[in-house]
Amino acid sequence: MKDKLIGVLAGLCAGGLAVQAAAEEIKVGLLLPYSGVYAALGNDIEAGFRLGLQTFAPETQASFAIVTEDTEVKPPVGLAKARKLVLDDQVDVIAGVVSSGVLGAIRDFVHGSGVPLIVANAGNDEATGEQCSPYITRMSFSNRQVNRPMGDWLHAQGVQKVFTIAPDYAAGRQMIGGFVEGFAAAGGDVVGQEYTPFQKTQDFGPYLAKAKASGADAVYAFYAGGEAISFVKQYDSFGLKAAMPLYGAGFLTSPLYVEAEGPAAEGVIAALHYVPTIDNPANAAFVAAYKAETGRMPSEYAVQGYDAARALVVASATGAADREGLARALAQVSFDGPRGTTAIDPATNNIVQPIYVYETVAGDGGLTQKVVAELPAEADPANGCTLSTTN
Ligand code: PHB
């Protein structure tokens, strides 16, 4: 690693000799939204990432320094900040990226500069499909991965006709595309679709009126952050929830902001790769540590940060000593973590993990996530990505 840190251990030992220890320092650029509709997501990912380093880094020789940059939710800003991290700050690795739009905007720069990127949210299918890169490893989810199995599952519950709605940008289109792929293959009908202007829609009323008039059995939606809070509340106050149950990608009712949605979120059923109620020992340890650190339950965003940090620690423990080595080691990471068995698909560098269908229900301490089904882990199609032949 270009920065060798000689850590002088403080004080003198009993014999009066100064003790020195050599340790690698890895400089990490956290590229996240700290403002705009996804600001809370960025903060949660950072909290998870810091906890991940705190938990796993002591097992290795490496130490980590963090530089943060705010992408807002703007692709050109994301690209400018990625360039700054790599060219000015000389980071060894970038972690983060929340919006699929930002990931699309920085992909060529990341690939061309050869800096490893650990994606800690953005689900953009292309980044691990036709636009894949040996430098991009995803520890979060892909948009298709979360939604396609939900198409099958919902049809199996007897839902025949669905109206879909999502923000009009890459993630909205890909999440709905994945769901429709599964739902149509199972024999379901999509009777109407709306894409709402991203970050600009405050009043969902006109779209909800269309959903109501569509004759659908149910609505399937993707929204996240501030938009999810507005959508879920308006769906309920519009009086649609009782007549037309609301389903979706589970970011809709994330534990990060479900309390802000309140009773409007109760009964919503959605699919996600992580909920804090998953029952396994790694998750019990993570939930306890995250609560102790932040005072709140971890969300999918927090676990993505935590697992991204763990992947980085595991990769650096292989002795990887430069960007190239780290990128290669990251693509081989696998562990049993809070979401179950988590591994990287060598064909695409996308994560492979189970998908959980959960219902938001009232619990003793507020709203909670009741797991109603666990859908098996599936690798996405490579869609022209040839990593396993070039890696
Ligand atoms: C995305 O843009 O890929 C995205 C953003 C927020 C989410 C999920 C996906 O909660």
Boltz pocket constraint, residues with backbone or C-beta under 6 A from the ligand:
constraints:
  - pocket:
      binder: B
      contacts: [[A, 38], [A, 98], [A, 99], [A, 100], [A, 101], [A, 121], [A, 122], [A, 123], [A, 124], [A, 171], [A, 223], [A, 224], [A, 225], [A, 251]]
      max_distance: 6.0
